[in-house]
Amino acid sequence: MPFLVKVIVTTFAVVIGAYIIPGVSVDSFLTAIVVAFVLGVLNAILKPVLVLLTLPVTVLSLGLFLLVINAFIIMLTDYFVKGFDVSSFLIAVLFSIVLAFISWLLEVPVRSQGRGRY
């Protein structure tokens, strides 16, 4: 999936997630676009490094430590983007779960359009 489509899908997921979860706030739609872009960049650059460095803990926790890594990336995004606020680390963990689920739901129609009907 191209990066721009992923950013658009993540933008809508951030807006919906902020509406659902009381501890997350996004000031405007433009802020949500910036949040989606920063999340995409951090996920592309920082997340593989963190996953590699925490591989033993991730294996011992049966992959649940990846939620902590995702929450850390969301907290970093909160630090970098003004107008995006996450109240606590536990809210960031919940937001990462909701964001992943909503992104998955929104990507299903986009992915099915790319396939032929053969």
CYANA upper distance limits for C-alpha pairs under 8 A (distance plus 0.5 A):
  1 MET  CA      5 VAL  CA      7.30
  1 MET  CA      6 LYS  CA      7.19
  1 MET  CA    111 ARG  CA      8.15
  2 PRO  CA      6 LYS  CA      6.88
  3 PHE  CA      7 VAL  CA      6.68
  4 LEU  CA      8 ILE  CA      6.78
  5 VAL  CA      9 VAL  CA      6.69
  6 LYS  CA     10 THR  CA      6.51
  7 VAL  CA     11 THR  CA      6.47
  7 VAL  CA     33 ILE  CA      7.70
  7 VAL  CA     36 ALA  CA      5.93
  7 VAL  CA     37 PHE  CA      6.38
  7 VAL  CA     40 GLY  CA      7.50
  8 ILE  CA     12 PHE  CA      7.05
  8 ILE  CA     33 ILE  CA      7.80
  8 ILE  CA     36 ALA  CA      8.08
  9 VAL  CA     13 ALA  CA      6.76
  9 VAL  CA    103 SER  CA      6.78
  9 VAL  CA    106 LEU  CA      6.86
  9 VAL  CA    107 GLU  CA      7.36
 10 THR  CA     14 VAL  CA      6.49
 10 THR  CA     36 ALA  CA      5.91
 10 THR  CA     99 LEU  CA      8.25
 10 THR  CA    103 SER  CA      6.50
 11 THR  CA     15 VAL  CA      6.86
 11 THR  CA     29 PHE  CA      8.43
 11 THR  CA     32 ALA  CA      5.84
 11 THR  CA     33 ILE  CA      5.70
 11 THR  CA     35 VAL  CA      7.83
 11 THR  CA     36 ALA  CA      5.69
 12 PHE  CA     16 ILE  CA      6.64
 12 PHE  CA     32 ALA  CA      8.25
 13 ALA  CA     17 GLY  CA      6.34
 13 ALA  CA     99 LEU  CA      6.29
 13 ALA  CA    102 ILE  CA      6.01
 13 ALA  CA    103 SER  CA      6.08
 13 ALA  CA    106 LEU  CA      8.26
 14 VAL  CA     18 ALA  CA      6.45
 14 VAL  CA     32 ALA  CA      6.74
 14 VAL  CA     35 VAL  CA      8.27
 14 VAL  CA     36 ALA  CA      7.73
 14 VAL  CA     99 LEU  CA      7.00
 15 VAL  CA     19 TYR  CA      6.77
 15 VAL  CA     26 VAL  CA      7.56
 15 VAL  CA     29 PHE  CA      7.91
 15 VAL  CA     32 ALA  CA      6.93
 16 ILE  CA     20 ILE  CA      6.77
 16 ILE  CA    102 ILE  CA      8.38
 17 GLY  CA     21 ILE  CA      6.52
 17 GLY  CA     24 VAL  CA      8.31
 17 GLY  CA     95 PHE  CA      7.13
 17 GLY  CA     98 VAL  CA      6.76
 17 GLY  CA     99 LEU  CA      6.59
 17 GLY  CA    102 ILE  CA      8.15
 18 ALA  CA     22 PRO  CA      7.63
 18 ALA  CA     23 GLY  CA      8.33
 18 ALA  CA     24 VAL  CA      5.51
 18 ALA  CA     25 SER  CA      5.92
 18 ALA  CA     26 VAL  CA      6.99
 18 ALA  CA     95 PHE  CA      8.48
 19 TYR  CA     24 VAL  CA      8.31
 19 TYR  CA     25 SER  CA      8.16
 21 ILE  CA     91 ILE  CA      8.38
 21 ILE  CA     95 PHE  CA      7.56
 23 GLY  CA     85 ASP  CA      8.34
 23 GLY  CA     86 VAL  CA      6.36
 23 GLY  CA     87 SER  CA      5.70
 23 GLY  CA     88 SER  CA      8.03
 23 GLY  CA     91 ILE  CA      6.70
 24 VAL  CA     84 PHE  CA      8.02
 24 VAL  CA     85 ASP  CA      6.13
 24 VAL  CA     86 VAL  CA      5.15
 24 VAL  CA     87 SER  CA      6.99
 24 VAL  CA     91 ILE  CA      7.95
 24 VAL  CA     95 PHE  CA      8.24
 25 SER  CA     83 GLY  CA      8.15
 25 SER  CA     84 PHE  CA      6.28
 25 SER  CA     85 ASP  CA      5.71
 25 SER  CA     86 VAL  CA      7.24
 26 VAL  CA     31 THR  CA      7.03
 26 VAL  CA     32 ALA  CA      6.93
 26 VAL  CA     83 GLY  CA      6.29
 26 VAL  CA     84 PHE  CA      5.22
 26 VAL  CA     85 ASP  CA      7.16
 27 ASP  CA     31 THR  CA      6.84
 27 ASP  CA     32 ALA  CA      8.43
 27 ASP  CA     83 GLY  CA      5.56
 27 ASP  CA     84 PHE  CA      7.06
 28 SER  CA     32 ALA  CA      6.97
 28 SER  CA     83 GLY  CA      8.12
 29 PHE  CA     33 ILE  CA      6.86
 30 LEU  CA     34 VAL  CA      6.88
 31 THR  CA     35 VAL  CA      6.58
 31 THR  CA     81 VAL  CA      8.15
 31 THR  CA     82 LYS  CA      8.31
 31 THR  CA     83 GLY  CA      6.83
 31 THR  CA     84 PHE  CA      7.46
 32 ALA  CA     36 ALA  CA      6.58
 32 ALA  CA     84 PHE  CA      8.27
 33 ILE  CA     37 PHE  CA      6.71
 34 VAL  CA     38 VAL  CA      6.59
 34 VAL  CA     81 VAL  CA      7.81
 35 VAL  CA     39 LEU  CA      6.47
 35 VAL  CA     77 THR  CA      7.20
 35 VAL  CA     81 VAL  CA      7.12
 35 VAL  CA     84 PHE  CA      7.88
 36 ALA  CA     40 GLY  CA      6.58
 37 PHE  CA     41 VAL  CA      6.75
 38 VAL  CA     42 LEU  CA      6.54
 38 VAL  CA     77 THR  CA      6.94
 39 LEU  CA     43 ASN  CA      6.37
 39 LEU  CA     73 ILE  CA      7.75
 39 LEU  CA     74 ILE  CA      7.68
 39 LEU  CA     77 THR  CA      6.98
 40 GLY  CA     44 ALA  CA      6.57
 41 VAL  CA     45 ILE  CA      6.59
 41 VAL  CA     46 LEU  CA      8.47
 42 LEU  CA     46 LEU  CA      5.62
 42 LEU  CA     47 LYS  CA      6.99
 42 LEU  CA     73 ILE  CA      7.33
 43 ASN  CA     47 LYS  CA      5.36
 43 ASN  CA     48 PRO  CA      7.95
 43 ASN  CA     73 ILE  CA      8.00
 44 ALA  CA     48 PRO  CA      7.61
 45 ILE  CA     49 VAL  CA      7.84
 46 LEU  CA     50 LEU  CA      6.80
 47 LYS  CA     51 VAL  CA      6.51
 47 LYS  CA     69 ILE  CA      7.86
 47 LYS  CA     70 ASN  CA      8.49
 47 LYS  CA     73 ILE  CA      8.20
 48 PRO  CA     52 LEU  CA      6.61
 49 VAL  CA     53 LEU  CA      6.67
 50 LEU  CA     54 THR  CA      6.53
 50 LEU  CA     69 ILE  CA      7.66
 51 VAL  CA     55 LEU  CA      6.26
 51 VAL  CA     58 THR  CA      8.32
 51 VAL  CA     66 LEU  CA      7.95
 51 VAL  CA     69 ILE  CA      8.10
 54 THR  CA     58 THR  CA      6.59
 55 LEU  CA     59 VAL  CA      6.58
 56 PRO  CA     60 LEU  CA      6.70
 57 VAL  CA     61 SER  CA      6.56
 57 VAL  CA     65 PHE  CA      7.36
 58 THR  CA     62 LEU  CA      6.55
 58 THR  CA     63 GLY  CA      5.35
 58 THR  CA     64 LEU  CA      7.07
 58 THR  CA     65 PHE  CA      5.55
 58 THR  CA     66 LEU  CA      7.15
 59 VAL  CA     63 GLY  CA      6.41
 61 SER  CA     65 PHE  CA      6.64
 64 LEU  CA     68 VAL  CA      8.01
 65 PHE  CA     69 ILE  CA      7.04
 66 LEU  CA     70 ASN  CA      6.65
 67 LEU  CA     71 ALA  CA      6.59
 67 LEU  CA     93 VAL  CA      6.70
 67 LEU  CA     96 SER  CA      7.71
 67 LEU  CA     97 ILE  CA      8.18
 68 VAL  CA     72 PHE  CA      6.57
 68 VAL  CA     93 VAL  CA      7.15
 69 ILE  CA     73 ILE  CA      6.79
 70 ASN  CA     74 ILE  CA      6.77
 70 ASN  CA     93 VAL  CA      7.63
 70 ASN  CA     96 SER  CA      6.64
 71 ALA  CA     75 MET  CA      6.65
 71 ALA  CA     89 PHE  CA      7.18
 71 ALA  CA     90 LEU  CA      8.45
 71 ALA  CA     92 ALA  CA      5.36
 71 ALA  CA     93 VAL  CA      5.28
 71 ALA  CA     95 PHE  CA      8.29
 71 ALA  CA     96 SER  CA      6.58
 72 PHE  CA     76 LEU  CA      6.69
 72 PHE  CA     89 PHE  CA      8.24
 72 PHE  CA     92 ALA  CA      8.17
 73 ILE  CA     77 THR  CA      6.69
 74 ILE  CA     78 ASP  CA      6.68
 74 ILE  CA     92 ALA  CA      6.74
 74 ILE  CA     96 SER  CA      7.85
 75 MET  CA     79 TYR  CA      6.79
 75 MET  CA     86 VAL  CA      7.49
 75 MET  CA     89 PHE  CA      7.76
 75 MET  CA     92 ALA  CA      7.21
 76 LEU  CA     80 PHE  CA      6.79
 77 THR  CA     81 VAL  CA      6.41
 77 THR  CA     84 PHE  CA      8.48
 78 ASP  CA     82 LYS  CA      7.80
 78 ASP  CA     84 PHE  CA      6.10
 78 ASP  CA     85 ASP  CA      6.10
 78 ASP  CA     86 VAL  CA      6.84
 86 VAL  CA     91 ILE  CA      7.25
 86 VAL  CA     92 ALA  CA      6.88
 87 SER  CA     91 ILE  CA      7.06
 87 SER  CA     92 ALA  CA      8.34
 88 SER  CA     92 ALA  CA      6.84
 89 PHE  CA     93 VAL  CA      6.83
 90 LEU  CA     94 LEU  CA      6.79
 91 ILE  CA     95 PHE  CA      6.42
 92 ALA  CA     96 SER  CA      6.52
 93 VAL  CA     97 ILE  CA      6.98
 94 LEU  CA     98 VAL  CA      6.75
 95 PHE  CA     99 LEU  CA      6.27
 96 SER  CA    100 ALA  CA      6.55
 97 ILE  CA    101 PHE  CA      6.78
 98 VAL  CA    102 ILE  CA      6.55
 99 LEU  CA    103 SER  CA      6.40
100 ALA  CA    104 TRP  CA      6.58
101 PHE  CA    105 LEU  CA      6.77
102 ILE  CA    106 LEU  CA      6.65
103 SER  CA    107 GLU  CA      6.48
104 TRP  CA    108 VAL  CA      6.89
106 LEU  CA    110 VAL  CA      7.87
107 GLU  CA    111 ARG  CA      6.49
108 VAL  CA    112 SER  CA      6.72
109 PRO  CA    113 GLN  CA      6.80
110 VAL  CA    114 GLY  CA      7.42
111 ARG  CA    115 ARG  CA      7.64
